């Protein structure tokens, strides 16, 4: 795009010159030491990990890391990153290992003391409350560091770097195309678990991160091929469009922002490289074209950027910021070295106040906060220094150094790190491999052959061997339900305890959970499963109560947990069932989940004592009171009604919609006399109970009063537009010609009624009410005509037919 493209042999010349200037050896030439197949294997492994559900589950993580372990053993790194980065890496691993030191060496937080003294949890003496889970996480951490070391010390031909970037971009384009196809056809692969049905990752933000940073690489490949005169730049343009479409379907704001910022960064370098006014104009035009495309085709994805300032949905009340606030509270209440790898989820549940919701939060919505919470502020400082050094090592970015592709990879890596401030893509293996691979491709060549060291191959082969063994154990442990210490053993224990409880093998369930709790003492599900098994075995209730109490403490937000506990106590310990369900109703989200209605159904069938107590739980809560009244029998309804009026005689706690629903429920009991007396005592209730009052007067044969109430409070139907300037004879001819034309029939009725010809109007409207399938509003018009004739009984009967017709529709 700027000047003539270089000759095809310029890559070798540039590579030769650069390496010769950095290697004053006798030969003057340093050939790349990394085999070309490695440049193929790395992007293929990265895309494959993303394809396997983002490698977010242990089995897919084991496959991806196992393949990398083989790569480490076959072709290990041969260059050193230098003393500074090596020292940072060693210190980072050391900080992770602090979790295995005695906790008494550090500050003991109050929440840890409460877990031990108040709940009686059997916690280890180490800083990490779950050292086996920390060990699992440490393995993944070491594998991640090895991957970063590997990709940032690659010594490849310039053409191999371009090939790796193109393979990565092409692979992600193919993945995006597959995602769009499956989304449009409403299908999904069995190992994809996206909540919105799009993309391989369970979280749309990780999918958006992957596709967003890949768009920048695609633009770099497009520019590079255009400069070299390769026509495949057209294919990259098509691929860019596929990625944009995928980002729109993904419904992620982060992905769109990465796309816009990355494209702007690419266009800025393109425009200002030679400071051309025409280049700036073209770059701005392209960016505006991209924004216009997003606005036109973005749909609901673009609408998510609406800030709604001054409303409840404003940015300052966004859920992510509430998570940040609680995460910061947790960090301040923990030792300076953090709570240990793998412990964030279990500990964070104790600190959720501002971000309290029904769903459990698995992470702090930020890679950097996650590292801070589990490893301490020193680990974050080391990461910042390492990232700065890696970005500094990208220099130089001048002609002959793959500057276009490397710059695009640099922008992608930078946006990946930036996105980590508000998301956890760095903690998901698929996106981590992608973001750090771009960091490696952006690096300048690591050094001449003279800088090769003997220790990197030995060290990383050992790491690869150990990693291969561990990944093999993880994979086969999951497939064969082997009780391995760590995440695999915990998941296998849960998977085995559930069917054991259902099959009344309670001793087996208790044995499984006991062993798993040695590895994960903060896992509330294990306490719940063990408590259920103890109830099934009819142990002393106190032991089950203790386990349920632990489970509720470790999961203090979800109302489903105490609800399920109450179900287990039904029919055996009604008092404990009532206690559990009262806590469930106190938790946020209980009403939205319809738990009270489920409680009524369960208790009516299994425990009448608990059912009666649920009436007391509804006192002072109109929404629950209405649910109880709807479900109660006649005697229960009468009792609940009396308590309601004693506690709230004016129904002041009810909203207008709730008051109207209350009268409908009351009317179903055919107690119209009681309703009429209540409305007479409270005339302001007539606007809510007018239907029932009208029915009462109709039952008393006072049809005039019944119609008066209906005409005052009933909402008239939506009627067609009236015909203007058409005479009654003309309208009569039209109706005679087309007897089924409702528009002409309505126009004739309205003309006759307006002219005072009520009998003719009544004849016209009854012509349509006698026809099947006629609009319901003709019954309303008939009632209106009978009322004009002061035939109140016929008016009421026509109104009742109108009401039934509208309710049926």
Buried (B, 14 or more C-beta within 10 A) or exposed (E): EEEEBBEEEBBEEBBBEBBBEBBEEEEEEBEBBBEBEBBBBBBBBBBBBBBBBBBBBBBBBBBBBBBBBBBBBEBBBBBBBBEEBEEBBEBBEEBBBBBBBEBEEBEEBEBBEEBEEEBEBEBBEBBBBBBBBBBBBBBBBBBBBBBBBBBBBBBBBBBBBBBBBBBBBBBBBBBBBBBBEBBEEEEBBEBBBBEEBBBBBBBBBBBBBBBBBBBBBBBBBBBBBBBBEBEEBEBBEEBBEBBBBBBBBBBBBBBBBBBBBBBBBBBBBBBEEEEBEEBBEBBBEBBEEBBEBBEEEBEEBBEEEEEEEEEEEEEEEBEBBBBBBBBBBBBEBBBEBBBBBBBBBBBBBBBBEBBBBBEBBEBBBBBBBBBBBBBBEBBBEBBEEBBEBBBEBBEEBEEBBBBBBBBBBBBBBBBBBEBBEBBBBBBBBBBBBBBBBBBBBBBBBBBBBEBBEEEBBEBBBEBBBBBBEBBEBBBBBBEEBEBBBBBBBBBBBBEBBBEBBEEEBBEBBBBBBEBBBBBBBBBBBBBBBBBBBBBBBEBEBEBBBBBBBBBBBBBBBBBBBBBBBBBBBBBEBBEBBBBBBBBBBEBEBBBEBEBBBBBBEBBBEBBEEBBBBBBEBBBEBBBBBBBBBBBBEEEBBBEBBEBBEEEBEEBEBBEEEBBBBBBBBBBEBEBBEBBBEBBEEBEEBBEBBBBBBBBBBBEEEBBBBBBBBBBEBBEEBEEBEEBEEBEBEBBBEBBEEEEEBBEBBBBBBBBBBEEEBBEBBBEBBBBBBEEEEBBBBBBBBBBBBBBBEEBBBBBBBBBBBBBEBEEEE
